[in-house]
């Protein structure tokens, strides 16, 4: 009986060892199913909303898209350069190029996704014909969007800039100011809140939409639909061959995203003309 017990014990021990080995091998068999993590910085509206739309599709393709939201235009680029992000999605090419050049950062545009028209808004005025003399006008305080805002005010015939300055204009480039407008430079994200304190605010559409403002319905003047300021996916130089970024690129410019932008934002945001 003792020998039988020892024999059974030996068989049971071997079975445990085999089972243990089998348990260890199971995760190894599934190790190829692990998703590649892709961290993308974005401002909430509409950028993070667009990324959340394509997140399930990328998951099916083996990409774990992690969306990190920012409320400003500086940290997303610094985080991308510091390799805390794999890409970011919030800006247009002129802003990226100026930012990267001034800070010597290896950042480049990867793909155009959509266009957000900049608009002129007011809580005090119903149209631009009634702008009073000495009116306060708030514009973004970063050079590219500030120059873009001044160019928009010129298109609205509220002022005139020095010839040739383009989107690089500053308040110092104003050569004709018949209304004696007072230009107030404010951080772009804070512009919607400035509307109570100024007569006009020139606001980027992503921040306007976050404040429940629609460029089509609520602005007194807005950029045309063929605006050259398409919002882009930005990456580090040399990363363009990474398969996960190529999958993100394809998903962001898909017919599904185009339809989502057209139906959700109804002209407040336009798919880029690729």
C-alpha positions in Angstrom: 0.0 0.0 0.0 2.9 2.3 0.9 4.5 1.7 -2.5 1.3 2.4 -4.3 0.9 5.6 -2.4 4.4 6.7 -3.3 3.8 5.9 -6.9 0.6 7.9 -7.1 2.3 10.8 -5.4 5.1 10.7 -8.0 2.6 10.7 -10.8 0.7 13.6 -9.2 3.9 15.6 -8.8 4.9 15.1 -12.4 1.4 16.2 -13.5 1.8 19.4 -11.4 5.1 20.2 -13.0 3.7 19.6 -16.5 0.7 21.8 -15.7 3.0 24.4 -14.3 5.1 24.4 -17.5 1.9 24.6 -19.5 0.7 27.6 -17.5 4.0 29.4 -18.1 3.9 28.8 -21.8 0.4 30.2 -22.4 1.3 33.9 -22.0 4.3 33.4 -24.3 2.0 32.0 -27.0 -0.1 35.2 -26.7 2.8 37.6 -26.5 2.5 38.5 -30.1 -1.0 39.9 -29.4 0.4 42.8 -27.4 -0.6 46.2 -28.8 1.9 48.9 -29.7 1.2 52.0 -27.5 0.9 55.3 -29.4 0.7 58.4 -27.2 -0.8 61.4 -29.0 -1.3 64.9 -27.5 -4.3 66.9 -28.5 -6.6 69.8 -27.5 -10.0 68.5 -26.5 -12.3 69.9 -29.3 -12.2 68.7 -32.1 -8.8 67.0 -32.0 -9.3 64.6 -29.1 -12.9 63.9 -30.4 -11.5 62.9 -33.8 -8.9 60.7 -32.2 -11.4 59.0 -29.9 -13.5 58.2 -33.1 -10.6 56.2 -34.6 -9.3 54.6 -31.4 -11.4 51.4 -31.8 -10.3 50.9 -35.4 -6.6 51.3 -34.4 -7.1 48.8 -31.6 -8.1 46.2 -34.2 -4.9 46.9 -36.0 -2.7 46.4 -32.9 -2.3 50.0 -31.9 -3.2 51.1 -28.4 -4.0 54.8 -29.0 -3.6 56.8 -25.8 -4.9 60.4 -26.0 -3.3 63.0 -23.7 -5.3 66.2 -23.7 -3.7 69.7 -23.4 -5.3 73.1 -23.0 -2.5 75.2 -24.5 -0.3 75.4 -27.6 3.1 75.0 -26.0 3.3 71.9 -23.9 2.2 69.5 -26.7 5.2 70.3 -28.8 7.7 70.3 -25.9 6.3 66.9 -24.8 6.7 65.6 -28.4 10.3 66.8 -28.6 11.0 65.2 -25.2 9.6 61.9 -26.4 6.8 61.9 -23.9 4.5 61.8 -26.9 4.7 60.0 -30.2 2.8 62.7 -32.1 0.5 65.6 -31.4 -2.6 66.9 -33.1 -3.7 70.5 -32.5 -1.9 73.0 -34.7 -1.3 74.2 -38.3 2.0 74.0 -40.2 3.0 77.7 -39.9 2.7 77.5 -36.1 4.6 74.3 -35.9 7.4 75.6 -38.2 7.9 78.8 -36.3 7.7 77.0 -32.9 10.2 74.4 -34.0 12.6 76.9 -35.6 12.7 79.2 -32.6 13.4 76.3 -30.2 15.5 74.2 -32.5 13.2 71.2 -32.2 13.1 68.2 -34.6 9.4 68.4 -35.3 7.7 68.1 -38.7 4.2 68.0 -40.1 3.0 64.5 -41.1 -0.4 64.8 -42.5 -3.2 67.4 -43.0 -6.5 66.4 -41.3 -8.9 69.4 -41.1 -9.3 73.1 -41.2 -10.6 75.3 -38.4 -11.6 78.8 -39.6 -10.6 81.6 -37.2 -13.5 83.9 -36.4 -14.2 87.3 -34.9 -16.7 87.2 -32.0 -18.4 89.7 -29.8 -20.9 89.8 -26.9 -21.3 93.5 -27.3 -21.7 94.0 -31.1 -24.1 92.6 -33.6 -22.0 93.4 -36.7 -18.7 95.0 -37.6 -20.3 98.1 -39.0 -20.9 99.3 -35.4 -17.4 98.9 -34.1 -16.8 102.0 -31.9 -13.7 104.1 -32.0 -11.1 102.9 -29.5 -12.7 99.4 -29.4 -10.6 96.7 -27.6 -9.8 93.7 -29.7 -8.3 90.5 -28.2 -6.1 88.3 -30.4 -3.9 85.3 -29.7 -0.6 86.2 -28.1 1.5 83.6 -30.0 3.2 85.0 -33.1 1.6 82.8 -35.8 -2.0 82.9 -34.6 -1.6 86.6 -33.6 -0.5 87.4 -37.2 -3.3 85.3 -38.6 -5.8 87.2 -36.4 -4.5 90.6 -37.6 -4.7 89.4 -41.2 -8.3 88.4 -40.6 -9.0 91.9 -39.2 -7.5 93.4 -42.3 -9.8 91.2 -44.4 -12.7 92.6 -42.4 -11.5 96.1 -43.3 -10.9 97.1 -39.7 -7.2 97.9 -40.2 -4.4 97.7 -42.7 -1.1 96.0 -42.3 2.3 96.7 -43.8 2.6 95.2 -47.2 4.2 91.8 -47.3 3.9 90.8 -43.7 1.4 88.0 -44.3 0.7 86.0 -41.2 3.8 87.3 -39.5 2.3 90.7 -38.7 2.4 92.2 -35.3 0.5 95.2 -33.8 3.6 97.2 -34.8 2.9 96.4 -38.5 -0.5 98.2 -38.4 -0.1 101.1 -40.8 -3.8 102.2 -40.9 -6.1 102.0 -37.9 -9.2 104.2 -38.7 -11.1 103.0 -35.6 -8.1 103.4 -33.3 -8.5 99.8 -32.3 -6.7 98.7 -29.1 -5.1 95.4 -29.7 -4.9 93.2 -26.6 -2.8 90.0 -26.9 -4.1 87.1 -24.8 -3.2 83.4 -24.6 -5.3 81.6 -27.2 -7.1 79.3 -24.8 -8.3 82.2 -22.7 -9.8 84.2 -25.6 -13.4 83.0 -25.1 -13.3 84.3 -21.5 -12.1 87.6 -22.7 -15.3 88.4 -24.5 -16.8 90.2 -21.5 -13.9 92.5 -21.2 -13.3 93.5 -24.8 -15.4 94.5 -27.8 -14.1 91.9 -30.2 -12.2 88.6 -29.8 -10.5 86.8 -32.6 -10.6 83.1 -31.6 -9.3 79.8 -33.0 -12.2 77.5 -33.8 -11.1 74.7 -31.4 -11.3 77.1 -28.4 -14.5 78.7 -29.8 -16.2 75.3 -30.0 -15.1 74.4 -26.5 -16.9 77.5 -25.4 -20.0 76.5 -27.4 -19.4 79.1 -30.1 -20.0 78.1 -33.7 -17.9 79.9 -36.3 -20.7 79.6 -38.8 -23.5 80.9 -36.6 -21.9 83.0 -34.0 -18.9 84.8 -35.6 -19.2 88.3 -37.1 -16.5 87.5 -39.6 -14.6 84.3 -40.4 -12.0 82.9 -42.7 -13.1 81.4 -46.0 -13.4 77.7 -46.3 -10.2 77.6 -48.5 -8.1 78.8 -45.6 -4.6 77.4 -45.9 -4.3 76.7 -42.2 -5.0 73.0 -42.1 -4.6 71.3 -38.8 -1.9 68.6 -38.9 -0.6 65.5 -37.2 2.9 66.5 -36.0 5.7 64.0 -35.4 9.5 63.9 -34.7 11.7 64.1 -37.7 12.6 60.6 -38.9 9.5 58.8 -37.4 7.5 58.8 -40.6 8.2 55.2 -41.3 6.9 53.9 -38.0 4.0 51.5 -38.8 1.8 52.7 -36.0 2.0 56.3 -37.2 1.3 55.2 -40.7 -1.9 53.5 -39.4 -2.9 56.6 -37.5 -2.3 58.7 -40.6 -4.5 56.4 -42.7 -7.3 56.4 -40.0 -7.3 60.2 -39.6 -7.8 60.8 -43.3 -10.4 58.1 -43.8 -13.9 58.7 -45.3 -15.3 57.9 -41.8 -13.4 60.8 -40.3 -14.4 63.1 -43.1 -18.1 62.2 -42.6 -17.7 62.7 -38.8 -16.3 66.2 -39.2 -18.9 67.3 -41.7 -21.9 65.9 -39.7 -20.7 66.8 -36.2 -19.3 70.3 -36.7 -21.5 71.5 -39.6 -19.0 73.9 -41.1 -17.3 74.9 -37.9 -14.6 72.5 -38.9 -13.9 71.3 -42.4 -12.0 68.2 -43.6 -8.7 69.1 -45.2 -8.5 69.1 -49.0 -5.7 66.5 -49.4 
